[in-house]
Amino acid sequence: MIPPQSLPMDVPIQRKSGLGSFSFSLVGVVGLLALIIAGATVWLLLTDPVTVAESVDSGEVTPLVRSLAGSIYAALVQLLKYL
């Protein structure tokens, strides 16, 4: 028979917080931002293809960025209204 452990169960385990956990959280934040921008770009391609086509044709990204920012802002406003 194996004797029971003599250590109590409520002993806190200290975890080292270092560069590894910081870089993992940084990668997660960058990935989340990339996902949001990619989703907004696809949404913009589906809802306003003329703006995307004009931006690609002229090489000027200002209208595209303005439309992306507007769609992300509108989505955030709707999300906050829902919450």
PDB file of N, CA, C and O in Angstrom:
ATOM      1  N   MET A   1       0.838  -1.178   0.000  1.00  0.00           N
ATOM      2  CA  MET A   1       0.000   0.000   0.000  1.00  0.00           C
ATOM      3  C   MET A   1       0.886   1.244   0.000  1.00  0.00           C
ATOM      4  O   MET A   1       1.892   1.304   0.707  1.00  0.00           O
ATOM      5  N   ILE A   2       0.506   2.214  -0.785  1.00  0.00           N
ATOM      6  CA  ILE A   2       1.282   3.455  -0.900  1.00  0.00           C
ATOM      7  C   ILE A   2       0.774   4.434   0.150  1.00  0.00           C
ATOM      8  O   ILE A   2      -0.431   4.669   0.245  1.00  0.00           O
ATOM      9  N   PRO A   3       1.694   5.015   0.950  1.00  0.00           N
ATOM     10  CA  PRO A   3       1.252   5.981   1.973  1.00  0.00           C
ATOM     11  C   PRO A   3       0.764   7.272   1.315  1.00  0.00           C
ATOM     12  O   PRO A   3       1.277   7.661   0.267  1.00  0.00           O
ATOM     13  N   PRO A   4      -0.225   7.940   1.922  1.00  0.00           N
ATOM     14  CA  PRO A   4      -0.733   9.197   1.355  1.00  0.00           C
ATOM     15  C   PRO A   4       0.315  10.291   1.416  1.00  0.00           C
ATOM     16  O   PRO A   4       1.238  10.256   2.231  1.00  0.00           O
ATOM     17  N   GLN A   5       0.152  11.243   0.549  1.00  0.00           N
ATOM     18  CA  GLN A   5       1.069  12.384   0.512  1.00  0.00           C
ATOM     19  C   GLN A   5       0.922  13.197   1.784  1.00  0.00           C
ATOM     20  O   GLN A   5      -0.180  13.338   2.314  1.00  0.00           O
ATOM     21  N   SER A   6       2.011  13.722   2.265  1.00  0.00           N
ATOM     22  CA  SER A   6       1.961  14.520   3.489  1.00  0.00           C
ATOM     23  C   SER A   6       1.841  16.013   3.200  1.00  0.00           C
ATOM     24  O   SER A   6       1.745  16.813   4.130  1.00  0.00           O
ATOM     25  N   LEU A   7       1.845  16.395   1.930  1.00  0.00           N
ATOM     26  CA  LEU A   7       1.725  17.809   1.583  1.00  0.00           C
ATOM     27  C   LEU A   7       0.252  18.209   1.516  1.00  0.00           C
ATOM     28  O   LEU A   7      -0.565  17.463   0.977  1.00  0.00           O
ATOM     29  N   PRO A   8      -0.091  19.367   2.053  1.00  0.00           N
ATOM     30  CA  PRO A   8      -1.482  19.818   1.941  1.00  0.00           C
ATOM     31  C   PRO A   8      -1.794  20.216   0.497  1.00  0.00           C
ATOM     32  O   PRO A   8      -0.897  20.555  -0.274  1.00  0.00           O
ATOM     33  N   MET A   9      -3.056  20.168   0.155  1.00  0.00           N
ATOM     34  CA  MET A   9      -3.481  20.455  -1.213  1.00  0.00           C
ATOM     35  C   MET A   9      -3.530  21.949  -1.527  1.00  0.00           C
ATOM     36  O   MET A   9      -3.589  22.328  -2.697  1.00  0.00           O
ATOM     37  N   ASP A  10      -3.506  22.798  -0.509  1.00  0.00           N
ATOM     38  CA  ASP A  10      -3.626  24.225  -0.758  1.00  0.00           C
ATOM     39  C   ASP A  10      -2.290  24.952  -0.802  1.00  0.00           C
ATOM     40  O   ASP A  10      -2.237  26.163  -0.585  1.00  0.00           O
ATOM     41  N   VAL A  11      -1.227  24.239  -1.076  1.00  0.00           N
ATOM     42  CA  VAL A  11       0.076  24.877  -1.195  1.00  0.00           C
ATOM     43  C   VAL A  11       0.136  25.576  -2.546  1.00  0.00           C
ATOM     44  O   VAL A  11       0.001  24.916  -3.577  1.00  0.00           O
ATOM     45  N   PRO A  12       0.337  26.902  -2.572  1.00  0.00           N
ATOM     46  CA  PRO A  12       0.377  27.609  -3.860  1.00  0.00           C
ATOM     47  C   PRO A  12       1.643  27.251  -4.641  1.00  0.00           C
ATOM     48  O   PRO A  12       2.737  27.156  -4.085  1.00  0.00           O
ATOM     49  N   ILE A  13       1.460  27.062  -5.915  1.00  0.00           N
ATOM     50  CA  ILE A  13       2.589  26.782  -6.795  1.00  0.00           C
ATOM     51  C   ILE A  13       2.967  28.087  -7.485  1.00  0.00           C
ATOM     52  O   ILE A  13       2.145  28.698  -8.168  1.00  0.00           O
ATOM     53  N   GLN A  14       4.190  28.500  -7.306  1.00  0.00           N
ATOM     54  CA  GLN A  14       4.630  29.745  -7.924  1.00  0.00           C
ATOM     55  C   GLN A  14       5.131  29.448  -9.329  1.00  0.00           C
ATOM     56  O   GLN A  14       5.983  28.586  -9.540  1.00  0.00           O
ATOM     57  N   ARG A  15       4.584  30.176 -10.268  1.00  0.00           N
ATOM     58  CA  ARG A  15       4.998  30.030 -11.647  1.00  0.00           C
ATOM     59  C   ARG A  15       5.888  31.184 -12.021  1.00  0.00           C
ATOM     60  O   ARG A  15       5.674  32.323 -11.604  1.00  0.00           O
ATOM     61  N   LYS A  16       6.865  30.881 -12.794  1.00  0.00           N
ATOM     62  CA  LYS A  16       7.777  31.930 -13.245  1.00  0.00           C
ATOM     63  C   LYS A  16       7.126  32.685 -14.396  1.00  0.00           C
ATOM     64  O   LYS A  16       6.691  32.080 -15.377  1.00  0.00           O
ATOM     65  N   SER A  17       7.062  33.986 -14.275  1.00  0.00           N
ATOM     66  CA  SER A  17       6.573  34.792 -15.391  1.00  0.00           C
ATOM     67  C   SER A  17       7.787  35.445 -16.022  1.00  0.00           C
ATOM     68  O   SER A  17       8.483  36.254 -15.409  1.00  0.00           O
ATOM     69  N   GLY A  18       8.007  35.076 -17.228  1.00  0.00           N
ATOM     70  CA  GLY A  18       9.195  35.600 -17.887  1.00  0.00           C
ATOM     71  C   GLY A  18       8.904  35.958 -19.312  1.00  0.00           C
ATOM     72  O   GLY A  18       7.776  36.274 -19.688  1.00  0.00           O
ATOM     73  N   LEU A  19       9.937  35.901 -20.085  1.00  0.00           N
ATOM     74  CA  LEU A  19       9.843  36.288 -21.482  1.00  0.00           C
ATOM     75  C   LEU A  19       8.958  35.335 -22.278  1.00  0.00           C
ATOM     76  O   LEU A  19       8.306  35.749 -23.236  1.00  0.00           O
ATOM     77  N   GLY A  20       8.933  34.074 -21.891  1.00  0.00           N
ATOM     78  CA  GLY A  20       8.129  33.094 -22.613  1.00  0.00           C
ATOM     79  C   GLY A  20       6.648  33.390 -22.538  1.00  0.00           C
ATOM     80  O   GLY A  20       5.960  33.353 -23.558  1.00  0.00           O
ATOM     81  N   SER A  21       6.145  33.680 -21.357  1.00  0.00           N
ATOM     82  CA  SER A  21       4.717  33.970 -21.237  1.00  0.00           C
ATOM     83  C   SER A  21       4.371  35.322 -21.850  1.00  0.00           C
ATOM     84  O   SER A  21       3.281  35.489 -22.397  1.00  0.00           O
ATOM     85  N   PHE A  22       5.270  36.275 -21.768  1.00  0.00           N
ATOM     86  CA  PHE A  22       5.029  37.580 -22.388  1.00  0.00           C
ATOM     87  C   PHE A  22       4.981  37.456 -23.904  1.00  0.00           C
ATOM     88  O   PHE A  22       4.114  38.049 -24.547  1.00  0.00           O
ATOM     89  N   SER A  23       5.893  36.701 -24.474  1.00  0.00           N
ATOM     90  CA  SER A  23       5.912  36.567 -25.933  1.00  0.00           C
ATOM     91  C   SER A  23       4.694  35.789 -26.417  1.00  0.00           C
ATOM     92  O   SER A  23       4.178  36.062 -27.501  1.00  0.00           O
ATOM     93  N   PHE A  24       4.226  34.815 -25.619  1.00  0.00           N
ATOM     94  CA  PHE A  24       3.025  34.075 -26.000  1.00  0.00           C
ATOM     95  C   PHE A  24       1.812  34.993 -26.001  1.00  0.00           C
ATOM     96  O   PHE A  24       0.983  34.919 -26.907  1.00  0.00           O
ATOM     97  N   SER A  25       1.698  35.855 -25.000  1.00  0.00           N
ATOM     98  CA  SER A  25       0.565  36.775 -24.975  1.00  0.00           C
ATOM     99  C   SER A  25       0.686  37.827 -26.080  1.00  0.00           C
ATOM    100  O   SER A  25      -0.326  38.245 -26.642  1.00  0.00           O
ATOM    101  N   LEU A  26       1.885  38.251 -26.393  1.00  0.00           N
ATOM    102  CA  LEU A  26       2.093  39.209 -27.474  1.00  0.00           C
ATOM    103  C   LEU A  26       1.718  38.589 -28.819  1.00  0.00           C
ATOM    104  O   LEU A  26       1.102  39.252 -29.654  1.00  0.00           O
ATOM    105  N   VAL A  27       2.078  37.344 -29.031  1.00  0.00           N
ATOM    106  CA  VAL A  27       1.718  36.649 -30.266  1.00  0.00           C
ATOM    107  C   VAL A  27       0.206  36.502 -30.350  1.00  0.00           C
ATOM    108  O   VAL A  27      -0.369  36.634 -31.430  1.00  0.00           O
ATOM    109  N   GLY A  28      -0.435  36.233 -29.233  1.00  0.00           N
ATOM    110  CA  GLY A  28      -1.893  36.116 -29.224  1.00  0.00           C
ATOM    111  C   GLY A  28      -2.574  37.421 -29.582  1.00  0.00           C
ATOM    112  O   GLY A  28      -3.547  37.422 -30.336  1.00  0.00           O
ATOM    113  N   VAL A  29      -2.082  38.530 -29.056  1.00  0.00           N
ATOM    114  CA  VAL A  29      -2.673  39.839 -29.352  1.00  0.00           C
ATOM    115  C   VAL A  29      -2.461  40.201 -30.822  1.00  0.00           C
ATOM    116  O   VAL A  29      -3.380  40.694 -31.476  1.00  0.00           O
ATOM    117  N   VAL A  30      -1.276  39.965 -31.337  1.00  0.00           N
ATOM    118  CA  VAL A  30      -0.998  40.259 -32.746  1.00  0.00           C
ATOM    119  C   VAL A  30      -1.856  39.371 -33.645  1.00  0.00           C
ATOM    120  O   VAL A  30      -2.365  39.830 -34.668  1.00  0.00           O
ATOM    121  N   GLY A  31      -2.017  38.113 -33.271  1.00  0.00           N
ATOM    122  CA  GLY A  31      -2.869  37.215 -34.049  1.00  0.00           C
ATOM    123  C   GLY A  31      -4.322  37.639 -34.035  1.00  0.00           C
ATOM    124  O   GLY A  31      -5.009  37.549 -35.052  1.00  0.00           O
ATOM    125  N   LEU A  32      -4.795  38.104 -32.885  1.00  0.00           N
ATOM    126  CA  LEU A  32      -6.174  38.567 -32.781  1.00  0.00           C
ATOM    127  C   LEU A  32      -6.397  39.820 -33.636  1.00  0.00           C
ATOM    128  O   LEU A  32      -7.423  39.940 -34.304  1.00  0.00           O
ATOM    129  N   LEU A  33      -5.449  40.740 -33.615  1.00  0.00           N
ATOM    130  CA  LEU A  33      -5.559  41.936 -34.456  1.00  0.00           C
ATOM    131  C   LEU A  33      -5.533  41.580 -35.938  1.00  0.00           C
ATOM    132  O   LEU A  33      -6.277  42.157 -36.732  1.00  0.00           O
ATOM    133  N   ALA A  34      -4.678  40.632 -36.311  1.00  0.00           N
ATOM    134  CA  ALA A  34      -4.628  40.203 -37.710  1.00  0.00           C
ATOM    135  C   ALA A  34      -5.937  39.547 -38.127  1.00  0.00           C
ATOM    136  O   ALA A  34      -6.398  39.734 -39.253  1.00  0.00           O
ATOM    137  N   LEU A  35      -6.534  38.780 -37.221  1.00  0.00           N
ATOM    138  CA  LEU A  35      -7.812  38.146 -37.513  1.00  0.00           C
ATOM    139  C   LEU A  35      -8.917  39.181 -37.700  1.00  0.00           C
ATOM    140  O   LEU A  35      -9.749  39.048 -38.597  1.00  0.00           O
ATOM    141  N   ILE A  36      -8.928  40.203 -36.862  1.00  0.00           N
ATOM    142  CA  ILE A  36      -9.936  41.256 -36.976  1.00  0.00           C
ATOM    143  C   ILE A  36      -9.786  42.018 -38.293  1.00  0.00           C
ATOM    144  O   ILE A  36     -10.774  42.286 -38.977  1.00  0.00           O
ATOM    145  N   ILE A  37      -8.557  42.363 -38.640  1.00  0.00           N
ATOM    146  CA  ILE A  37      -8.324  43.109 -39.877  1.00  0.00           C
ATOM    147  C   ILE A  37      -8.647  42.246 -41.095  1.00  0.00           C
ATOM    148  O   ILE A  37      -9.214  42.746 -42.067  1.00  0.00           O
ATOM    149  N   ALA A  38      -8.297  40.963 -41.059  1.00  0.00           N
ATOM    150  CA  ALA A  38      -8.609  40.078 -42.185  1.00  0.00           C
ATOM    151  C   ALA A  38     -10.118  39.905 -42.343  1.00  0.00           C
ATOM    152  O   ALA A  38     -10.640  39.916 -43.457  1.00  0.00           O
ATOM    153  N   GLY A  39     -10.806  39.744 -41.222  1.00  0.00           N
ATOM    154  CA  GLY A  39     -12.260  39.623 -41.294  1.00  0.00           C
ATOM    155  C   GLY A  39     -12.917  40.883 -41.824  1.00  0.00           C
ATOM    156  O   GLY A  39     -13.856  40.813 -42.617  1.00  0.00           O
ATOM    157  N   ALA A  40     -12.427  42.033 -41.388  1.00  0.00           N
ATOM    158  CA  ALA A  40     -12.983  43.298 -41.877  1.00  0.00           C
ATOM    159  C   ALA A  40     -12.683  43.486 -43.360  1.00  0.00           C
ATOM    160  O   ALA A  40     -13.499  44.051 -44.087  1.00  0.00           O
ATOM    161  N   THR A  41     -11.537  43.024 -43.811  1.00  0.00           N
ATOM    162  CA  THR A  41     -11.204  43.139 -45.230  1.00  0.00           C
ATOM    163  C   THR A  41     -12.130  42.269 -46.079  1.00  0.00           C
ATOM    164  O   THR A  41     -12.604  42.704 -47.128  1.00  0.00           O
ATOM    165  N   VAL A  42     -12.383  41.056 -45.632  1.00  0.00           N
ATOM    166  CA  VAL A  42     -13.303  40.181 -46.360  1.00  0.00           C
ATOM    167  C   VAL A  42     -14.706  40.783 -46.354  1.00  0.00           C
ATOM    168  O   VAL A  42     -15.401  40.758 -47.369  1.00  0.00           O
ATOM    169  N   TRP A  43     -15.117  41.323 -45.212  1.00  0.00           N
ATOM    170  CA  TRP A  43     -16.431  41.960 -45.134  1.00  0.00           C
ATOM    171  C   TRP A  43     -16.516  43.147 -46.097  1.00  0.00           C
ATOM    172  O   TRP A  43     -17.531  43.350 -46.763  1.00  0.00           O
ATOM    173  N   LEU A  44     -15.451  43.912 -46.157  1.00  0.00           N
ATOM    174  CA  LEU A  44     -15.426  45.062 -47.058  1.00  0.00           C
ATOM    175  C   LEU A  44     -15.437  44.621 -48.525  1.00  0.00           C
ATOM    176  O   LEU A  44     -16.063  45.269 -49.364  1.00  0.00           O
ATOM    177  N   LEU A  45     -14.755  43.534 -48.830  1.00  0.00           N
ATOM    178  CA  LEU A  45     -14.786  43.006 -50.193  1.00  0.00           C
ATOM    179  C   LEU A  45     -16.190  42.577 -50.596  1.00  0.00           C
ATOM    180  O   LEU A  45     -16.580  42.719 -51.755  1.00  0.00           O
ATOM    181  N   LEU A  46     -16.946  42.054 -49.637  1.00  0.00           N
ATOM    182  CA  LEU A  46     -18.295  41.599 -49.945  1.00  0.00           C
ATOM    183  C   LEU A  46     -19.306  42.744 -49.981  1.00  0.00           C
ATOM    184  O   LEU A  46     -20.235  42.726 -50.788  1.00  0.00           O
ATOM    185  N   THR A  47     -19.129  43.732 -49.115  1.00  0.00           N
ATOM    186  CA  THR A  47     -20.133  44.792 -49.006  1.00  0.00           C
ATOM    187  C   THR A  47     -19.831  46.030 -49.836  1.00  0.00           C
ATOM    188  O   THR A  47     -20.750  46.729 -50.262  1.00  0.00           O
ATOM    189  N   ASP A  48     -18.549  46.311 -50.072  1.00  0.00           N
ATOM    190  CA  ASP A  48     -18.186  47.520 -50.820  1.00  0.00           C
ATOM    191  C   ASP A  48     -17.033  47.212 -51.782  1.00  0.00           C
ATOM    192  O   ASP A  48     -15.921  47.704 -51.588  1.00  0.00           O
ATOM    193  N   PRO A  49     -17.286  46.413 -52.805  1.00  0.00           N
ATOM    194  CA  PRO A  49     -16.192  46.020 -53.709  1.00  0.00           C
ATOM    195  C   PRO A  49     -15.666  47.171 -54.568  1.00  0.00           C
ATOM    196  O   PRO A  49     -14.536  47.115 -55.053  1.00  0.00           O
ATOM    197  N   VAL A  50     -16.472  48.205 -54.756  1.00  0.00           N
ATOM    198  CA  VAL A  50     -16.029  49.334 -55.590  1.00  0.00           C
ATOM    199  C   VAL A  50     -14.872  50.073 -54.910  1.00  0.00           C
ATOM    200  O   VAL A  50     -13.898  50.438 -55.567  1.00  0.00           O
ATOM    201  N   THR A  51     -14.976  50.293 -53.605  1.00  0.00           N
ATOM    202  CA  THR A  51     -13.900  50.969 -52.874  1.00  0.00           C
ATOM    203  C   THR A  51     -12.618  50.158 -52.922  1.00  0.00           C
ATOM    204  O   THR A  51     -11.532  50.709 -53.104  1.00  0.00           O
ATOM    205  N   VAL A  52     -12.744  48.850 -52.759  1.00  0.00           N
ATOM    206  CA  VAL A  52     -11.563  47.990 -52.801  1.00  0.00           C
ATOM    207  C   VAL A  52     -10.949  48.010 -54.194  1.00  0.00           C
ATOM    208  O   VAL A  52      -9.730  48.104 -54.335  1.00  0.00           O
ATOM    209  N   ALA A  53     -11.780  47.924 -55.217  1.00  0.00           N
ATOM    210  CA  ALA A  53     -11.263  47.927 -56.591  1.00  0.00           C
ATOM    211  C   ALA A  53     -10.588  49.250 -56.932  1.00  0.00           C
ATOM    212  O   ALA A  53      -9.537  49.261 -57.573  1.00  0.00           O
ATOM    213  N   GLU A  54     -11.176  50.358 -56.512  1.00  0.00           N
ATOM    214  CA  GLU A  54     -10.564  51.665 -56.782  1.00  0.00           C
ATOM    215  C   GLU A  54      -9.238  51.812 -56.041  1.00  0.00           C
ATOM    216  O   GLU A  54      -8.284  52.371 -56.583  1.00  0.00           O
ATOM    217  N   SER A  55      -9.171  51.318 -54.815  1.00  0.00           N
ATOM    218  CA  SER A  55      -7.925  51.407 -54.055  1.00  0.00           C
ATOM    219  C   SER A  55      -6.834  50.561 -54.689  1.00  0.00           C
ATOM    220  O   SER A  55      -5.679  50.981 -54.760  1.00  0.00           O
ATOM    221  N   VAL A  56      -7.195  49.379 -55.146  1.00  0.00           N
ATOM    222  CA  VAL A  56      -6.198  48.515 -55.792  1.00  0.00           C
ATOM    223  C   VAL A  56      -5.763  49.108 -57.129  1.00  0.00           C
ATOM    224  O   VAL A  56      -4.584  49.056 -57.479  1.00  0.00           O
ATOM    225  N   ASP A  57      -6.707  49.667 -57.871  1.00  0.00           N
ATOM    226  CA  ASP A  57      -6.395  50.227 -59.186  1.00  0.00           C
ATOM    227  C   ASP A  57      -5.502  51.450 -59.079  1.00  0.00           C
ATOM    228  O   ASP A  57      -4.536  51.592 -59.829  1.00  0.00           O
ATOM    229  N   SER A  58      -5.828  52.336 -58.141  1.00  0.00           N
ATOM    230  CA  SER A  58      -5.043  53.574 -58.032  1.00  0.00           C
ATOM    231  C   SER A  58      -3.786  53.407 -57.193  1.00  0.00           C
ATOM    232  O   SER A  58      -2.878  54.233 -57.280  1.00  0.00           O
ATOM    233  N   GLY A  59      -3.714  52.371 -56.393  1.00  0.00           N
ATOM    234  CA  GLY A  59      -2.550  52.178 -55.527  1.00  0.00           C
ATOM    235  C   GLY A  59      -2.611  53.011 -54.266  1.00  0.00           C
ATOM    236  O   GLY A  59      -1.674  52.997 -53.467  1.00  0.00           O
ATOM    237  N   GLU A  60      -3.684  53.724 -54.078  1.00  0.00           N
ATOM    238  CA  GLU A  60      -3.851  54.565 -52.900  1.00  0.00           C
ATOM    239  C   GLU A  60      -4.654  53.786 -51.857  1.00  0.00           C
ATOM    240  O   GLU A  60      -5.752  53.304 -52.138  1.00  0.00           O
ATOM    241  N   VAL A  61      -4.101  53.671 -50.671  1.00  0.00           N
ATOM    242  CA  VAL A  61      -4.743  52.846 -49.648  1.00  0.00           C
ATOM    243  C   VAL A  61      -5.598  53.643 -48.668  1.00  0.00           C
ATOM    244  O   VAL A  61      -6.250  53.057 -47.803  1.00  0.00           O
ATOM    245  N   THR A  62      -5.604  54.946 -48.788  1.00  0.00           N
ATOM    246  CA  THR A  62      -6.349  55.769 -47.835  1.00  0.00           C
ATOM    247  C   THR A  62      -7.847  55.462 -47.828  1.00  0.00           C
ATOM    248  O   THR A  62      -8.409  55.318 -46.742  1.00  0.00           O
ATOM    249  N   PRO A  63      -8.525  55.355 -48.971  1.00  0.00           N
ATOM    250  CA  PRO A  63      -9.953  55.017 -48.907  1.00  0.00           C
ATOM    251  C   PRO A  63     -10.201  53.628 -48.328  1.00  0.00           C
ATOM    252  O   PRO A  63     -11.187  53.405 -47.626  1.00  0.00           O
ATOM    253  N   LEU A  64      -9.299  52.698 -48.630  1.00  0.00           N
ATOM    254  CA  LEU A  64      -9.447  51.345 -48.106  1.00  0.00           C
ATOM    255  C   LEU A  64      -9.280  51.323 -46.594  1.00  0.00           C
ATOM    256  O   LEU A  64     -10.059  50.675 -45.895  1.00  0.00           O
ATOM    257  N   VAL A  65      -8.279  52.021 -46.084  1.00  0.00           N
ATOM    258  CA  VAL A  65      -8.052  52.077 -44.644  1.00  0.00           C
ATOM    259  C   VAL A  65      -9.205  52.802 -43.956  1.00  0.00           C
ATOM    260  O   VAL A  65      -9.635  52.401 -42.874  1.00  0.00           O
ATOM    261  N   ARG A  66      -9.700  53.853 -44.571  1.00  0.00           N
ATOM    262  CA  ARG A  66     -10.828  54.591 -44.005  1.00  0.00           C
ATOM    263  C   ARG A  66     -12.076  53.706 -43.924  1.00  0.00           C
ATOM    264  O   ARG A  66     -12.796  53.727 -42.926  1.00  0.00           O
ATOM    265  N   SER A  67     -12.322  52.934 -44.979  1.00  0.00           N
ATOM    266  CA  SER A  67     -13.475  52.031 -44.981  1.00  0.00           C
ATOM    267  C   SER A  67     -13.294  50.898 -43.977  1.00  0.00           C
ATOM    268  O   SER A  67     -14.246  50.508 -43.301  1.00  0.00           O
ATOM    269  N   LEU A  68     -12.075  50.368 -43.879  1.00  0.00           N
ATOM    270  CA  LEU A  68     -11.801  49.326 -42.889  1.00  0.00           C
ATOM    271  C   LEU A  68     -12.014  49.839 -41.472  1.00  0.00           C
ATOM    272  O   LEU A  68     -12.637  49.168 -40.649  1.00  0.00           O
ATOM    273  N   ALA A  69     -11.497  51.028 -41.194  1.00  0.00           N
ATOM    274  CA  ALA A  69     -11.660  51.597 -39.851  1.00  0.00           C
ATOM    275  C   ALA A  69     -13.133  51.845 -39.555  1.00  0.00           C
ATOM    276  O   ALA A  69     -13.592  51.607 -38.437  1.00  0.00           O
ATOM    277  N   GLY A  70     -13.871  52.320 -40.545  1.00  0.00           N
ATOM    278  CA  GLY A  70     -15.297  52.555 -40.340  1.00  0.00           C
ATOM    279  C   GLY A  70     -16.065  51.275 -40.075  1.00  0.00           C
ATOM    280  O   GLY A  70     -16.956  51.253 -39.226  1.00  0.00           O
ATOM    281  N   SER A  71     -15.730  50.198 -40.793  1.00  0.00           N
ATOM    282  CA  SER A  71     -16.444  48.938 -40.578  1.00  0.00           C
ATOM    283  C   SER A  71     -16.075  48.310 -39.232  1.00  0.00           C
ATOM    284  O   SER A  71     -16.932  47.731 -38.564  1.00  0.00           O
ATOM    285  N   ILE A  72     -14.808  48.419 -38.831  1.00  0.00           N
ATOM    286  CA  ILE A  72     -14.416  47.892 -37.509  1.00  0.00           C
ATOM    287  C   ILE A  72     -15.074  48.709 -36.408  1.00  0.00           C
ATOM    288  O   ILE A  72     -15.527  48.153 -35.408  1.00  0.00           O
ATOM    289  N   TYR A  73     -15.129  50.020 -36.585  1.00  0.00           N
ATOM    290  CA  TYR A  73     -15.780  50.878 -35.592  1.00  0.00           C
ATOM    291  C   TYR A  73     -17.268  50.556 -35.483  1.00  0.00           C
ATOM    292  O   TYR A  73     -17.811  50.479 -34.381  1.00  0.00           O
ATOM    293  N   ALA A  74     -17.913  50.371 -36.605  1.00  0.00           N
ATOM    294  CA  ALA A  74     -19.347  50.048 -36.581  1.00  0.00           C
ATOM    295  C   ALA A  74     -19.601  48.699 -35.916  1.00  0.00           C
ATOM    296  O   ALA A  74     -20.577  48.534 -35.184  1.00  0.00           O
ATOM    297  N   ALA A  75     -18.721  47.738 -36.173  1.00  0.00           N
ATOM    298  CA  ALA A  75     -18.870  46.425 -35.537  1.00  0.00           C
ATOM    299  C   ALA A  75     -18.671  46.519 -34.022  1.00  0.00           C
ATOM    300  O   ALA A  75     -19.385  45.867 -33.260  1.00  0.00           O
ATOM    301  N   LEU A  76     -17.706  47.323 -33.590  1.00  0.00           N
ATOM    302  CA  LEU A  76     -17.482  47.496 -32.147  1.00  0.00           C
ATOM    303  C   LEU A  76     -18.656  48.201 -31.481  1.00  0.00           C
ATOM    304  O   LEU A  76     -19.033  47.851 -30.363  1.00  0.00           O
ATOM    305  N   VAL A  77     -19.235  49.185 -32.153  1.00  0.00           N
ATOM    306  CA  VAL A  77     -20.385  49.889 -31.597  1.00  0.00           C
ATOM    307  C   VAL A  77     -21.555  48.922 -31.449  1.00  0.00           C
ATOM    308  O   VAL A  77     -22.229  48.920 -30.419  1.00  0.00           O
ATOM    309  N   GLN A  78     -21.799  48.108 -32.456  1.00  0.00           N
ATOM    310  CA  GLN A  78     -22.886  47.135 -32.379  1.00  0.00           C
ATOM    311  C   GLN A  78     -22.624  46.103 -31.281  1.00  0.00           C
ATOM    312  O   GLN A  78     -23.549  45.689 -30.583  1.00  0.00           O
ATOM    313  N   LEU A  79     -21.363  45.690 -31.129  1.00  0.00           N
ATOM    314  CA  LEU A  79     -21.029  44.733 -30.071  1.00  0.00           C
ATOM    315  C   LEU A  79     -21.253  45.336 -28.693  1.00  0.00           C
ATOM    316  O   LEU A  79     -21.771  44.669 -27.797  1.00  0.00           O
ATOM    317  N   LEU A  80     -20.865  46.594 -28.518  1.00  0.00           N
ATOM    318  CA  LEU A  80     -21.065  47.239 -27.217  1.00  0.00           C
ATOM    319  C   LEU A  80     -22.538  47.480 -26.931  1.00  0.00           C
ATOM    320  O   LEU A  80     -22.954  47.425 -25.774  1.00  0.00           O
ATOM    321  N   LYS A  81     -23.339  47.748 -27.964  1.00  0.00           N
ATOM    322  CA  LYS A  81     -24.769  47.880 -27.766  1.00  0.00           C
ATOM    323  C   LYS A  81     -25.387  46.554 -27.320  1.00  0.00           C
ATOM    324  O   LYS A  81     -26.304  46.526 -26.499  1.00  0.00           O
ATOM    325  N   TYR A  82     -24.872  45.466 -27.873  1.00  0.00           N
ATOM    326  CA  TYR A  82     -25.371  44.148 -27.528  1.00  0.00           C
ATOM    327  C   TYR A  82     -25.034  43.786 -26.086  1.00  0.00           C
ATOM    328  O   TYR A  82     -25.844  43.187 -25.378  1.00  0.00           O
ATOM    329  N   LEU A  83     -23.836  44.155 -25.663  1.00  0.00           N
ATOM    330  CA  LEU A  83     -23.410  43.832 -24.300  1.00  0.00           C
ATOM    331  C   LEU A  83     -24.071  44.774 -23.333  1.00  0.00           C
ATOM    332  O   LEU A  83     -23.849  44.677 -22.126  1.00  0.00           O
TER     333      LEU A  83
END
